[in-house]
Amino acid sequence: MSRNTQLFERACQTIPGGVNSPVRAFRSVGGTPRFIKRAQGPYIWDAEDTQYIDYVGSWGPAILGHAHPEVVRVVQETAVHGLSFGAPTEGEIEIAEAIAARLPSIKKVRLVSSGTESTMSAIRLARGFTGRSKIIKFEGCYHGHADSLLVKAGSGMLTFGNPTSAGVPPEFIKHTLVLDYNKLDAVEAAFKEHGQDIACIIVEPIAGNMNLIKPVPGFLEGLRALCTQYGALLIFDEVMTGFRAGPQGVQGLTGVTPDLTTLAKVIGGGMPVGAFGGRADIMDHIAPLGDVYQAGTLSGNPVAVAAGLVTLKLLAEPGFYEQLSEQNRKLTEGLAQRATAAGIEMCTDYVGGMFGLYFCGSVPTSFDEVSTCNTERFKKFFHGMLNRGVYFAPSAFEAGFISGTHDDAVIQATLDAAEEVFATL
């Protein structure tokens, strides 16, 4: 029995499903999850010391590569002085200033401990600021596991959603409208029907949790216009795309300005952290200034803040994002070319340090379209690559990530492995 199998069987005795986040269990692809013991640059090593080229990157934070020496150094130096204080630190001010300096839409920011906490808090703030109850989200966009967000579309365009998890009472999501991503006409209809009651739209401006799905031209601009027209707030969930899709996130790429932005992942450099921020007049409704309550014992954790600060500093070096995007282009175009040469129907897309692989004829633009991709072929591709030392996300519905350490040799090794796998599909 392999060491990974031994660990998985042991984990299943005390951890539900053997994992602490569902996608890690390999349920959608089959097989045994790899238990990781260390990582460096673009590589991870499992419990059996098998090396893999990693395209998960801790689901986005490892944009500099794993265990970047400067990040590790500052974490060690900070930890010597204490792991948590439950009191203000200068580092909290510095990272708030760094975020606000890079994202012009953010004037004030509140630090939290996770992406789920940031989106949950931003929605509460939007409701408190507007005095309204209803929200709009989009099918296939994931905003964390807060009760009101674990919801799928109802039976009709203007019906409210249905829970996607046991333990979420229908009453908790009765104010959540779930619409199709990239379908602006549905949003317009929802505002005509419920406009005076809608507090906010929350959207992944580039989706990463139904694979990589970009907004069609005019979609984000249309959301901005509708929110302005009806007095609702526009929340960009940039937990995944923030400082990953580009130096100013998707809002920098598109020029669309949200009222509130949620962040996590990259801003912690691999440590647990999250944030939400936006217009000062909105943020001033958060306690202790305002009547919207939000708190957290570990918010602004000094070790996480230190890791995030040095990460943001290194990302600001000239040419980083241009080089990251160029390597991503080489990877995605190379995979598509080799699939085509092997007669495999597959296409790819990318932005900044994120990419999508789709076993279908054209790049999807919605949850319905991505749902038609050939998941069985993806499973075979996933395991073929895994057996050749390349670790992609164990799901056909997750975006992939590269880092600044995925150099030409790493990309070429990936493409060589893919060529072998495509010949077997």
Number of C-alpha atoms within 10 A of each C-alpha: 5 10 14 17 16 12 16 20 14 12 15 12 10 10 11 11 16 18 17 11 9 12 15 18 19 16 14 16 21 14 12 17 20 21 17 15 11 14 19 14 20 24 21 23 19 17 17 13 12 12 18 20 25 29 24 22 26 15 18 26 27 28 29 26 22 25 17 17 13 13 20 16 15 17 21 14 12 17 15 9 10 10 14 15 12 13 11 12 13 9 18 20 13 14 22 21 15 16 22 17 13 16 20 14 21 23 19 19 23 21 25 25 21 21 25 22 24 27 30 20 23 28 24 18 27 27 21 19 21 17 12 17 18 22 25 21 26 26 19 26 26 20 26 17 15 15 17 22 27 20 28 22 22 15 10 10 16 18 15 21 26 22 21 13 12 7 8 17 13 15 10 16 21 18 19 25 27 28 26 20 26 22 16 19 13 16 26 15 13 19 20 11 12 15 20 15 19 27 28 29 25 27 23 27 25 25 26 25 18 22 27 26 27 21 18 14 10 12 18 25 15 18 22 20 14 20 21 13 11 17 16 26 27 25 28 29 29 28 30 27 30 25 30 29 24 22 20 20 23 24 24 18 13 15 11 17 21 23 22 29 28 33 30 33 28 29 29 28 29 25 22 24 28 27 29 29 26 25 17 15 11 20 25 18 17 21 12 11 10 14 13 18 14 16 13 12 12 18 23 29 26 25 24 28 30 28 26 29 23 21 23 21 10 14 20 14 9 9 9 15 20 13 16 25 22 13 22 25 19 14 22 19 16 20 24 21 17 20 21 14 13 16 12 18 17 22 21 23 22 22 22 26 26 28 25 23 23 25 22 20 12 15 20 23 18 24 21 14 12 23 16 12 22 15 19 13 18 20 17 17 20 23 19 20 23 18 14 19 20 23 24 22 21 23 20 26 22 21 26 23 26 29 28 20 19 23 15 12 9 18 20 15 15 21 23 15 19 23 19 15 21 21 13 11 14
